[in-house]
Amino acid sequence: MADISTSDFPSKNLYKILEESIDYNDINDYINNEGYETYAVSWSTNLQTKLESFLKSYISHASNDDHKKRCRDVFHILDDLIRKIKKSDNSEDLTYVEEAINNCIVSYVPAHGCDTSFRISVEDENIIENRKKIDDFMEDTIYINNKIEQINLSANCTDIRNYVETQKTLLNLMLTHDNDKYADILTFYGKSRNDKLDDIIVEITCNSSKQDGDVAIPGNSGESGASVGQISISLVFSLLGILIISFFSYNFTPFGPWLNTTLRKKNIFLKKFNAEENHEMLEDIPGFTHTSVRNKGYNMLYHSLEE
């Protein structure tokens, strides 16, 4: 069984399939850079055909909740292209592309079971993208909860956990400051604004011996794996975090001056100790006197021979 990674999350995996099915990157490049018109004409003519496979596979024959999320994704990606056309300097030359997309939104997509009420009616792009992030996360929590055992055993578990924690922090801020704009998305998943994200998703514990950060020791039977001494990204980030905290503490807290004072005192003590030790050693050597180390160095006394 292949290790699960964040690219397997349905919000990422299925949206990527949707992008590929309509050649999103190619038409997006055309809109932004005004490529060959023949391509845009061909794309517009075949848009419904491009969408058909995705609509049948992931909407017409999908479960109720899954198909609603895919409908929201389809409307999102088509509306995204329309917004880009309207902002383009060549929007007038892209009218036929916009019309083809609108026809899909108004008639073709609904014919496959997508209610147009799934479209986001607001114009603010930040709100649109934030709503999708919350929608994606809520869908992924179902996947994570169902696959938690495999995730905990995955070599990518630490990366998954870090990603989830980052998303939770970001989405909590959205729901806290703009709850009215986003809270309705929670209802798509049977949740409400009173539900905390920490309670919605199970804890990821990462208990695999294959996790990032472990050293892989090749077996006697020719096992393949990471080379001995391979250090994970998570370990590097941990060390980097320690360095950053230490730097901050040294420069912006009383720890820095205290450390400087302590080191100065220790340095003075060592110098004094070494000077006293040298003085005692010189006194024990016949023929040497320590009259003035700073000004004269060591004076050697030559005893004259009695005649």
C-alpha positions in Angstrom: 0.0 0.0 0.0 1.4 3.4 -1.0 2.0 5.9 1.7 -0.7 8.6 2.0 0.4 12.2 1.4 -1.4 15.5 1.3 -1.7 15.1 -2.5 -4.1 12.2 -1.9 -6.6 14.5 -0.1 -9.8 14.7 -2.1 -9.8 18.5 -2.2 -6.4 18.4 -4.0 -6.6 15.1 -5.9 -10.0 15.6 -7.4 -9.6 19.3 -8.1 -6.4 18.4 -10.0 -8.4 15.9 -12.1 -10.9 18.6 -12.8 -8.2 21.0 -13.9 -6.7 18.4 -16.2 -10.1 17.4 -17.7 -10.8 21.0 -19.0 -7.1 21.8 -19.8 -7.3 24.6 -17.2 -3.6 25.5 -17.3 -3.6 25.9 -21.1 -6.7 28.1 -21.3 -5.5 30.1 -18.3 -2.2 30.8 -20.0 -4.1 31.8 -23.2 -6.3 34.3 -21.2 -3.3 35.8 -19.4 -0.8 35.8 -22.3 -3.1 35.9 -25.4 -1.9 32.8 -27.2 -3.1 31.3 -30.4 -6.7 32.1 -31.1 -7.3 28.8 -32.9 -6.6 27.1 -29.5 -9.2 29.2 -27.7 -11.8 28.5 -30.4 -11.1 24.8 -30.2 -11.2 24.8 -26.3 -14.5 26.8 -26.3 -16.1 24.4 -28.8 -15.1 21.3 -26.9 -15.6 22.5 -23.3 -18.7 20.5 -22.7 -17.0 17.4 -24.1 -14.0 18.0 -21.8 -16.3 18.3 -18.8 -18.5 15.4 -19.6 -16.2 12.7 -18.3 -15.6 14.4 -15.0 -19.3 15.2 -14.5 -20.3 11.6 -15.1 -17.6 10.1 -13.0 -17.7 12.4 -10.0 -21.1 13.9 -10.0 -23.8 11.9 -11.8 -22.7 8.6 -10.2 -21.2 9.9 -6.9 -22.8 9.9 -3.4 -24.9 12.8 -2.4 -22.4 14.7 -0.3 -19.5 14.0 -2.6 -21.3 15.2 -5.7 -22.3 18.5 -4.0 -18.7 19.2 -3.3 -17.7 18.4 -6.9 -20.5 20.7 -8.1 -19.0 23.5 -6.0 -15.6 22.8 -7.5 -16.9 22.9 -11.1 -18.7 26.2 -10.5 -15.6 27.6 -8.8 -13.2 26.7 -11.6 -15.5 28.0 -14.3 -16.3 31.2 -12.4 -12.6 31.7 -11.9 -11.9 31.6 -15.6 -14.7 34.2 -16.2 -13.2 36.5 -13.6 -9.9 36.3 -15.3 -11.4 37.1 -18.7 -13.1 40.2 -17.3 -9.8 41.4 -15.8 -7.9 40.7 -19.0 -6.7 43.6 -21.2 -8.1 41.5 -24.1 -11.5 40.7 -22.6 -13.3 41.9 -25.7 -11.4 39.4 -27.8 -12.4 36.6 -25.4 -16.1 37.1 -25.5 -16.8 33.8 -27.2 -14.7 32.0 -24.5 -16.8 33.6 -21.8 -20.0 32.7 -23.6 -19.0 29.1 -23.8 -18.2 29.0 -20.1 -21.5 30.7 -19.2 -23.4 28.2 -21.2 -21.8 25.4 -19.3 -22.6 27.0 -16.0 -26.2 27.9 -16.8 -27.4 24.7 -18.6 -24.8 21.9 -19.1 -23.6 21.5 -15.6 -27.0 21.7 -14.0 -28.2 19.0 -16.4 -25.8 16.7 -14.6 -27.2 17.2 -11.2 -25.6 20.5 -10.0 -27.9 23.1 -8.6 -26.7 26.6 -9.5 -27.3 27.6 -5.9 -24.0 26.0 -5.2 -22.3 28.9 -7.0 -20.8 31.6 -4.8 -22.6 34.8 -5.4 -20.1 37.3 -3.9 -17.6 39.2 -6.0 -14.8 39.5 -3.5 -12.1 37.1 -4.6 -10.6 36.9 -1.1 -13.9 35.7 0.3 -14.4 33.3 -2.6 -10.9 31.7 -2.1 -11.3 31.6 1.7 -14.7 29.9 1.4 -13.1 27.2 -0.8 -10.2 26.7 1.6 -12.7 26.0 4.4 -14.8 23.8 2.1 -11.7 21.9 1.1 -10.5 21.4 4.7 -13.9 20.2 5.9 -13.9 17.6 3.1 -10.4 16.5 3.9 -11.3 16.0 7.6 -13.7 13.3 6.6 -10.9 11.6 4.5 -8.4 12.0 7.3 -10.8 10.6 9.9 -11.5 7.6 7.7 -7.8 7.0 6.9 -6.3 7.9 10.3 -4.6 4.5 10.8 -2.9 4.6 7.4 -1.9 8.2 7.9 -0.3 7.5 11.3 1.7 4.7 9.6 2.6 6.8 6.6 6.2 8.0 6.0 4.6 11.4 5.2 2.7 11.6 8.5 4.7 14.4 10.0 4.2 16.5 6.8 0.5 15.8 6.9 0.2 16.7 10.6 2.1 20.0 10.0 -0.1 20.8 7.1 -3.3 20.1 9.0 -2.2 22.2 12.0 -1.3 25.1 9.7 -4.7 24.9 8.0 -6.5 24.8 11.3 -4.8 27.9 12.6 -5.6 29.8 9.4 -9.2 28.7 9.2 -9.8 29.4 12.9 -8.8 33.0 12.2 -11.3 33.2 9.3 -14.1 31.7 11.3 -13.4 33.9 14.3 -13.1 37.3 12.5 -15.6 36.7 9.7 -17.9 34.0 10.9 -21.0 35.3 9.1 -19.2 35.0 5.7 -18.0 31.4 6.2 -20.1 29.7 8.9 -22.7 28.4 6.4 -20.0 26.1 4.8 -19.8 24.1 8.0 -23.5 23.2 7.6 -22.6 21.4 4.4 -20.9 18.9 6.7 -23.4 18.8 9.5 -21.5 21.2 11.6 -22.1 24.6 13.0 -20.2 27.7 14.1 -20.2 26.3 17.7 -18.1 23.3 16.6 -14.4 23.6 17.0 -12.0 22.4 14.3 -10.0 20.5 16.9 -13.0 18.5 17.7 -14.0 17.9 14.1 -10.7 16.1 13.1 -9.1 13.3 15.0 -5.6 13.7 16.4 -2.8 12.6 14.1 -0.2 10.8 16.3 2.3 9.6 13.7 3.5 6.3 15.1 5.3 4.9 12.1 8.9 3.7 12.1 9.1 5.1 8.5 8.2 8.6 9.5 10.4 11.5 8.5 13.2 12.0 11.0 14.0 8.3 11.5 17.3 6.9 10.3 16.7 4.1 7.8 19.2 1.2 8.3 19.4 -1.1 5.2 18.5 -4.7 6.0 20.7 -7.7 5.2 18.3 -8.8 2.4 18.9 -5.8 0.3 16.0 -3.7 1.5 15.7 -0.4 -0.3 15.1 2.8 1.6 16.6 6.1 2.7 20.4 6.1 3.2 21.8 6.0 6.7 21.9 9.4 8.3 19.1 10.9 6.2 17.6 13.9 8.1 14.0 14.8 7.7 12.7 18.2 6.8 10.8 18.3 10.1 14.1 17.8 12.1 15.7 20.6 10.2 12.8 22.9 10.9 13.0 21.9 14.6 16.7 22.8 14.8 16.0 26.0 12.9 13.3 26.9 15.4 15.7 26.4 18.3 18.3 28.7 16.6 15.7 31.4 15.9 14.4 31.3 19.5 18.0 31.4 20.8 18.8 34.4 18.6 15.6 36.2 19.8 16.3 35.5 23.4 19.9 36.7 23.1 19.0 40.0 21.4 15.6 40.9 22.9 15.5 39.5 26.4 17.6 40.0 29.6 19.3 36.7 28.8 21.7 38.4 26.4 23.2 40.9 28.8 23.3 38.3 31.5 25.3 35.9 29.3 27.7 38.7 28.3 28.3 39.6 31.9 28.8 36.0 32.9 31.3 35.4 30.1 33.2 38.6 30.9 33.5 37.6 34.6 34.7 34.1 33.6 37.3 35.5 31.2 38.6 37.9 33.9 38.8 35.0 36.3 40.7 32.8 33.9 43.2 35.6 33.1 43.8 36.2 36.8 44.1 32.5 37.5 46.6 32.0 34.7 48.7 35.0 35.8 48.9 33.7 39.4 49.8 30.3 38.2 52.6 31.6 36.0 53.9 33.7 38.9 54.1 30.7 41.2 55.8 28.6 38.5 58.5 31.3 37.9 59.2 31.6 41.6 60.0 27.9 41.7 62.6 28.2 38.9 66.1 29.0 40.2 67.7 32.0 38.5 64.4 33.7 37.6 62.6 36.6 39.2 59.3 38.1 38.3 59.9 41.8 38.8 57.4 43.1 36.3 55.7 40.9 33.8 54.0 43.8 32.0 57.1 46.0 31.6 60.1 43.7 31.7 59.0 40.2 31.1 61.2 37.7 32.7 64.6 38.7 34.1 67.3 36.1 34.2 69.9 36.6 36.9 73.4 35.6 36.1 75.4 34.7 39.1 78.9 36.0 38.7 81.8 33.6 39.3 83.9 34.3 42.2 87.5 35.0 41.2 
